Structure formats: C-alpha cells, structure tokens
Amino acid sequence: MRFQKSIRIAPGFRINLSKSGVGVSVGPKGLKVGVDAKGRSYSSVGIPGTGISQRNYAKPGDDGHTPEEYQRALSTGVLIGIAIVVVLIIVAVASQY
C-alpha cells in the first residue's frame, strides 16, 4: 500500500509526505525534480490531472553526491519550507489587523 501527501509551500515548491518520511520537489505541474524521503534524487514527468507519470531515479554515484549530502539537502529544504509557512501565517495574521 502506498501513502503520499503533497503540500504546496510556494508556486512550484512542494513538501512531500509519505510512509517513508519527508521529501521535497520543485517544478511546474507535470515536470518535477526532487529528493524523496529516502534521500534519492529523481525527475518526474507526467500528464497533469490524469495520474499518469514516470519517475526516474538517479543511480547512486551518478551525480557525485553521497547519501549524507542528500539527507542534508532534504533537511535544509524542509527547514526552508517550514520557515516559508511560518512567514505566510504571520503575514496572514498581521493583515487582519
């Protein structure tokens, strides 16, 4: 069984939640690049609204990055995403006053 939830943080930037953990992706609808919850980099092409897509993973070592570097990039991406959400909430609350 598969579980995935995607949260749009900003146009083209998403935090992806799954059973494995948290990942990040960037790109317009139908074309994404990202790092999944296991630290694997990928590119994805799909037809928006159909559920049809193809995801291609980079083979370890193909891009010269170690799993630790991916984990660090993922952690940084998640922290940036959380910071953006906090700022958006502050702006929304402040604009009501």
N, C-alpha and C positions, 0 to 999 in steps of 0.2 A: 504494500500500500504506500502511496506517495502523498505527502503533505507539502504544500508550498503556499506562502502568502507573500505578496509583494507590496511594499509601502512606498508610495511616491513621495520623495523628500523635496524635490525640485524638478522642473521640467528636464526629462532625460536622465534623472538620477534616482535610483531605487535601492532600498534595503530589502533583501530577500530573506524571509524566514522559512526554515524547513525543519524536518526532524533532525537533520544533522547539525543545525546551528544557524548562523547568520552569514550572509554573503552580500556583496554589493555589485551593482551593474549600472552601466551608463550607456546611453544611446537612444535614438528615436524609436518609435514603435516599429517593430519588425526587424530591427537591427541592433544588437546589443553586444557589448563586451563586458566581462566581469570576472570576479573571483568568487567561487562558490564557498559554501561553509566548510569544505574540506581543504580549502586553500588552492584549488585547481583553477587555473585561468581558462577562460573559454570565450568563444564568439558564438553568437546565435543569430540565425536568420529565420524569419517566419512571415506568415501572412496574417496581419492584424485582424482580430475578430473571428478567426477560424479555429484557433487552437493548433494549427499546423505549424511546426517549426523544426529546425535542425540545429542541434548544439554540437560544436566541435571543441574538444579539449586539447590544449597544448600538451604535448608529451613532456614529462619531467626532463628538465635539462635542455629542451629545445630553445628556450628563451633565455637561458643563462641564470635564472633565478632559483633560489633554494626554497624549500617549503617554509622555512623560517621567515624569509622575505615576504612570501605571500601572506603569512599569518600577520606580520607587522603591517602590511598594506591593508589587510582586511580590518584590523583593529583601528587603524587610522581612519579608514573610510567610515566605520561605524561611529567613531567619536565625532567626526565631522558631521555625519547625518544627524546625530543626537543634538549637536550644537545648533544646527540649522533649525531643527524642530523647536528647540527652546527659544531661539530668537523669534521665530514665527509666532509662537504663543505669546511672548512678551509684546510683540508689535500688535497682535490682535487685541490683547487685553488693554494696552495703552491707548489704542484707537477708540475704545469705547468710552473713554473719559475725556 
